[in-house]
Amino acid sequence: MSDFDMGSSSAGMLDSSKRAQLMDQVKSQIAVAAAQELLQKMSDKCFKKCIYKPGTSLDNSEQKCIALCMDRYMDSWNTVSRAYNARLQREHSMGH
């Protein structure tokens, strides 16, 4: 039986350190999944934008395009992420 197969009564019997450890594992798995999704989306978008005729290697212009595209994508993602976190902080502080 895995940790996730436990009924609600069994889950309630976890001590606080095991509960915290389980939460840390879940948070870590969510972070890895989010990073994988970000990388996949960025790769897909930049490939479609920069690679017109796939071949065995990338030429200089394709390499530059991919690098710039990925930089812009990450900059945009970081900007949106900071704005979203700031909004969450504002809403959290207003709620308490």
FENLIN-V879407 format. One record per backbone hydrogen bond with DSSP energy under -1.0 kcal/mol. NH is the residue of the N-H (numbers start at 1). CO is the residue of the C=O. E is the energy in kcal/mol with one decimal. If there is no record, write none. Layout:
BEGIN
((NH,CO,E) (NH,CO,E))
END
This chain:
BEGIN
((5,2,-1.2) (11,7,-2.3) (12,8,-1.6) (13,10,-1.1) (14,11,-1.3) (19,15,-2.6) (20,16,-2.4) (21,17,-2.2) (22,18,-2.5) (23,19,-2.4) (24,20,-2.4) (25,21,-2.1) (26,22,-2.4) (27,23,-2.8) (28,24,-2.3) (29,25,-2.4) (30,26,-2.4) (31,27,-2.4) (32,28,-2.3) (33,29,-2.3) (34,30,-2.5) (35,31,-2.3) (36,32,-2.5) (37,33,-2.4) (38,34,-2.5) (39,35,-2.5) (40,36,-2.4) (41,37,-2.7) (42,38,-2.6) (43,39,-2.5) (44,40,-2.6) (45,41,-2.7) (46,42,-2.5) (47,43,-2.5) (48,44,-2.4) (49,45,-1.9) (50,46,-2.4) (51,47,-2.5) (63,59,-2.4) (64,60,-2.5) (65,61,-2.5) (66,62,-2.7) (67,63,-2.4) (68,64,-2.8) (69,65,-2.8) (70,66,-2.7) (71,67,-2.2) (72,68,-2.8) (73,69,-2.7) (74,70,-2.6) (75,71,-2.6) (76,72,-2.8) (77,73,-2.7) (78,74,-2.8) (79,75,-2.3) (80,76,-2.6) (81,77,-2.7) (82,78,-2.6) (83,79,-2.3) (84,80,-2.7) (85,81,-2.6) (86,82,-2.4) (87,83,-2.2) (88,84,-2.5) (89,85,-2.4) (90,86,-2.5) (91,87,-2.7) (92,88,-2.6) (93,89,-2.6) (94,90,-2.1) (95,91,-1.4))
END
